[in-house]
Amino acid sequence: MPPLVRLFIRQGLFGLALGLVFAMLMVGFNVANLRHLVMNVEGGIMAFWLLAFFSGSVFGGAHIAITVMLMADKGDGKE
């Protein structure tokens, strides 16, 4: 597998993990009464996994974008 593809996959998975941690912290600290909704409403677990997946995809995309922007060639300034 090319190194660039491996880098994108690794950074995307890291972003997904960050999204899962973010969702767990939101439920753990009961932000906007999410813990009550997840635990007591039918389909609450599915809502949690959707929150985790979509926040993970946002974090993953942002992490990949930051990595790509930091890969810029650091030339000597002459064009």
Secondary structure as UniProt FT lines:
FT   HELIX           3..28
FT   TURN            29..30
FT   HELIX           31..33
FT   HELIX           34..40
FT   TURN            42..43
FT   HELIX           44..70
//
